[in-house]
Amino acid sequence: MIREKNPNQLKFEAFKTPFEAQMNKNNRWVKLAEMIPWEELIIVYSKRMSDFGRPALSPRIAIGALIIKTTLGLSD
């Protein structure tokens, strides 16, 4: 089961840490996130999910984690 898109999704510029620091616009992950066609990936991802069971993580979290894992050559 996929949760609907969160209309309150923060842009990286609006994200702040507990210490009030902002994300650096030149950070490689911030730049990559701006280039990814999230809506297209979410549609493909969502088609593979069931309507039954526990709600899944946000597609953006799942896809982002997979991208980071692959980019850094990490294992499961």
Contacts in CASP RR format, 6 or more apart in sequence:
PFRMAT RR
TARGET T0000
AUTHOR 0000-0000-0000
METHOD contacts of the structure
MODEL  1
MIREKNPNQLKFEAFKTPFEAQMNKNNRWVKLAEMIPWEELIIVYSKRMS
DFGRPALSPRIAIGALIIKTTLGLSD
1 49 0 8 1.000
1 50 0 8 1.000
1 51 0 8 1.000
1 52 0 8 1.000
1 53 0 8 1.000
1 54 0 8 1.000
1 55 0 8 1.000
1 56 0 8 1.000
2 45 0 8 1.000
2 46 0 8 1.000
2 49 0 8 1.000
2 55 0 8 1.000
2 56 0 8 1.000
2 59 0 8 1.000
3 55 0 8 1.000
3 56 0 8 1.000
3 58 0 8 1.000
5 42 0 8 1.000
6 58 0 8 1.000
9 60 0 8 1.000
12 23 0 8 1.000
12 25 0 8 1.000
12 30 0 8 1.000
12 33 0 8 1.000
12 34 0 8 1.000
13 22 0 8 1.000
13 23 0 8 1.000
13 25 0 8 1.000
15 22 0 8 1.000
15 23 0 8 1.000
16 22 0 8 1.000
23 30 0 8 1.000
24 30 0 8 1.000
25 31 0 8 1.000
29 68 0 8 1.000
32 67 0 8 1.000
36 63 0 8 1.000
36 67 0 8 1.000
38 60 0 8 1.000
38 63 0 8 1.000
41 59 0 8 1.000
41 63 0 8 1.000
42 59 0 8 1.000
42 60 0 8 1.000
42 63 0 8 1.000
45 59 0 8 1.000
45 62 0 8 1.000
45 63 0 8 1.000
46 59 0 8 1.000
49 56 0 8 1.000
56 62 0 8 1.000
68 74 0 8 1.000
69 76 0 8 1.000
END
